[in-house]
Amino acid sequence: MGDCLFCKISRGEIPCRKVYEDDEVLAFHDINPVAPVHFMLIPKLHLASLAEAEDVHASLLGRMLVLASRLAREQGLEKGFRTVINTGKGGGQEVFHFHIHIIGGGNIPPMVRRG
């Protein structure tokens, strides 16, 4: 999609601080990090959200999860990290291009308050 922010980043039209790149995916630091380490992993293929994923995307999505773990360790998150995939407006998605947030370091609060 021509006007998609993450498509523009993956095409190099908008600069980013790259963590990793290959022919299918790009990882880059979040511009508004919520933790000492916060980067995103996106497919270069435009896929609006996880809700639109189909069987044809299974290999790419699985590869992204395995890569997320490797990149997290390379970014110093040996003790653990959080992965977040916001899906749709109701799920808090703001940029409608599938992406995985990898977050860690410091004191990461619980995702959901119990109570």
N, C-alpha and C positions, 0 to 999 in steps of 0.2 A: 504494500500500500504506500502510495507516494507521500502522504502526509503523516504517517505513523512515526512517532518520535524514535522508537527503538529501531525501526527499519532505517531511518536516517542515520542513526548511530552505527548500525551494522554496515552500512554502505560507506562510512567514513565522512559523511556530510556534516556531522556534528561530532566534535572531539569528545573523547572519553579517556579515562585512566584505565587502560586495559590490564586485566589480570591474565587473560588467555584468549586465544583466537585460533580457529581452524576453519575449514571450508563450510562447516555446518553450524557452528556455535560461536558465541562471543561472550566473554565474562568481563565485567567492568565494575569499578567501584561506584557505589551509590553516591549521588551528589549531596544527599541529606542523610548521612549515616545515623543509625540509631544505636550503634555499638562501635567499639574500636575497630572491628572488622565487619564490613557490610558491603557485599558485592552482589551483583545480579548475574545470572546466567540466562542467556536468551538464545533461541534458535534464530538463525538468519532467515529461515523460512517464516513468512508472516502467518502466525496462528493467533487469532485474537485472544483466546483464553483456553484453559484446560477443558471447559465445557464443550469446545468445538473439536477436541482431539478425537481421532478415529483410529481404527486398527492400523492404518498406514503410518501413523505417527509413533507407534509403540516402540520401535527400535530407537528412534531419535530421543524420545522422552526417557527411556531406560538409560541410554548412554549419558544423557544430561545428569541424571541422578548419580550415576557412578562417578562422573567427572566432578560433580559438586563436592563429593567427599574428598577426592584427591586434591582439588584446588583449596578446599578448606584447610587441609593439613599443610599444604604449601604456604598458606597465609598465616600459619602459626596456631591453628585451632586444633592442636593435638588432643586436648581434653574434651572436645565436643563443640557442637555448633547447632544452630537452629536453621531449618529450611522452612520457608514460607512461600506458599503459592496462593495468592488471592485470586478468586475466580468470580468474575462478574461484579456489577455494582454492589449487589447485596453481600458480596464477599470481600469488599474493600478494594477491588481492583481499580486503579487509577489510570494506568497506561494499558490500552487494550491490544497488547502484544504479549503472548505467553512469556512469563519470566519466573525464575526461582530466585528468591532472596536467600542468601547465605549470610548468617549473622552470628557473631560470637565475640569472645573476649570480654573481659570485665564482668560485671554483674548483670546477667540477663534475667529480667523478671519473668515470672510464670506467664504463659500465654493466656490462660483463663483463670479468673479469680474464683476460688472455691467458696461457696458460702451461703 
